């Protein structure tokens, strides 16, 4: 029992030392805003950051010529028939979902889920493969991670849920 108490005291002392040392670090204050609650403007910033990172990942290889322009998988194959219609519906749904997220409309989270599912169906159904540089892949990964976060937050975070579906005043 005495050994256990010594270990607990030592751990508490180390924890106290660590927290005191971290306050002195120059970047410690930068991490603090991440712990603050989600606001409407922060959610909007997530949505805009997702869009910007996606556009940057698409444009990266074309601007910088990181890949050879003669690479066979550089450009995806041409679309046919119903895939063109599906792509148009995805783009319309994505645009409407972006507007709905920026204005906190109650239909936006459901539309974004349906649009994402249709986008996955489009990619799988079309065997749409392309080659990207590592920088474009990193930006694409970040865009997808932020996109997943913006899809998830309205359903799993109470504050964001209330932004989309405010609770009616009690009668």
C-alpha positions in Angstrom: 0.0 0.0 0.0 2.8 2.4 0.9 4.5 1.7 -2.5 1.3 2.4 -4.3 0.9 5.8 -2.5 4.5 6.7 -3.4 3.8 5.9 -7.1 0.6 8.0 -7.1 2.4 11.0 -5.5 5.2 10.7 -8.0 2.8 10.6 -10.9 0.9 13.6 -9.5 4.2 15.5 -9.1 5.3 14.7 -12.7 1.9 15.7 -14.0 2.1 19.0 -12.1 5.7 19.6 -13.5 4.5 18.8 -17.0 1.6 21.2 -16.9 3.8 24.0 -15.5 6.4 23.4 -18.2 3.8 23.4 -21.0 2.5 26.8 -20.0 5.9 28.3 -20.8 6.1 26.9 -24.3 5.7 29.5 -27.1 3.0 27.5 -29.0 1.0 26.4 -26.0 -1.4 29.2 -26.3 -2.1 28.3 -30.0 -3.6 24.9 -28.9 -6.0 26.5 -26.5 -8.6 27.6 -29.1 -9.0 24.0 -30.3 -10.4 23.1 -26.9 -13.1 25.8 -27.0 -16.6 24.9 -27.9 -17.8 24.8 -31.5 -19.5 27.9 -32.8 -21.3 28.6 -36.1 -18.3 30.5 -37.5 -15.9 27.6 -36.6 -18.2 25.1 -38.3 -18.3 27.4 -41.3 -14.5 27.5 -41.3 -14.4 23.7 -41.3 -16.7 23.6 -44.3 -14.7 26.2 -46.2 -11.4 24.6 -45.3 -12.7 21.3 -46.7 -13.6 23.0 -50.0 -10.3 24.8 -50.3 -8.2 21.7 -49.5 -10.2 19.7 -52.1 -9.6 22.3 -54.8 -5.9 22.6 -53.9 -5.5 18.8 -54.1 -7.2 18.7 -57.5 -5.2 21.6 -58.8 -1.8 20.6 -57.3 -0.6 18.3 -60.0 -1.8 20.4 -62.9 -0.1 23.5 -61.7 3.2 22.1 -60.5 3.7 19.3 -63.0 4.7 16.9 -60.2 3.6 14.0 -62.5 4.5 13.4 -66.1 1.7 14.6 -68.4 2.1 11.4 -70.4 1.2 9.1 -67.5 -1.7 6.8 -68.5 -3.7 7.2 -65.3 -3.1 11.0 -65.1 -6.5 11.7 -66.5 -9.5 9.5 -65.6 -11.4 7.8 -68.4 -14.3 9.4 -70.1 -17.8 9.1 -68.6 -20.8 7.5 -70.3 -24.6 7.7 -70.0 -26.0 7.5 -66.5 -22.6 8.3 -64.9 -22.8 11.7 -66.4 -26.3 12.2 -64.9 -25.1 10.8 -61.6 -22.1 13.2 -61.6 -24.4 16.2 -62.3 -26.7 15.2 -59.5 -23.7 14.8 -57.2 -22.4 18.3 -58.1 -25.9 19.8 -57.6 -26.4 18.0 -54.3 -22.9 19.0 -53.1 -23.5 22.6 -54.0 -26.9 22.7 -52.2 -25.3 20.8 -49.2 -22.5 23.4 -49.1 -25.1 26.2 -49.0 -27.2 24.4 -46.4 -24.2 23.9 -44.2 -23.2 27.6 -44.4 -26.7 28.7 -43.6 -27.4 25.8 -41.0 -30.5 24.5 -42.8 -32.1 21.4 -41.2 -32.0 19.4 -44.5 -28.2 20.0 -45.1 -26.7 17.1 -43.0 -29.0 14.5 -44.6 -28.4 15.8 -48.1 -24.6 15.7 -47.5 -24.8 12.1 -46.4 -26.8 11.1 -49.5 -24.5 13.1 -51.8 -21.4 11.4 -50.2 -23.0 8.0 -50.7 -23.7 8.8 -54.3 -20.2 10.0 -54.7 -18.8 6.7 -53.4 -21.2 4.9 -55.8 -19.9 7.0 -58.6 -16.3 6.2 -57.8 -16.8 2.5 -57.3 -19.2 2.1 -60.3 -17.0 3.9 -62.7 -13.7 2.3 -61.6 -12.3 5.8 -61.6 -8.6 5.6 -60.8 -6.2 8.4 -61.1 -2.6 8.9 -60.1 -1.7 11.9 -57.9 1.5 13.2 -56.5 2.2 12.7 -52.8 1.4 16.4 -52.1 -1.9 16.1 -53.7 -2.7 12.9 -51.8 -1.9 14.7 -48.5 -4.2 17.6 -49.4 -6.9 15.1 -50.5 -6.5 13.2 -47.2 -6.9 16.4 -45.2 -9.9 17.5 -47.3 -11.5 14.1 -46.7 -10.8 14.1 -43.0 -12.3 17.6 -42.6 -15.2 16.6 -44.9 -15.9 13.6 -42.6 -15.8 15.8 -39.6 -18.3 18.2 -41.1 -20.6 15.2 -41.9 -20.2 13.8 -38.4 -20.6 16.9 -36.2 -24.3 17.6 -36.8 -25.2 14.1 -35.6 -22.7 13.5 -32.8 -22.0 17.0 -31.3 -24.8 18.5 -29.3 -23.9 22.1 -30.0 -23.7 21.6 -33.7 -26.9 19.6 -33.7 -28.7 22.5 -32.1 -27.3 24.8 -34.8 -29.1 22.7 -37.4 -32.1 21.6 -35.4 -32.8 24.2 -32.8 -35.0 23.0 -29.9 -38.4 24.5 -29.9 -39.3 26.8 -27.0 -41.1 24.8 -24.3 -44.9 25.2 -24.4 
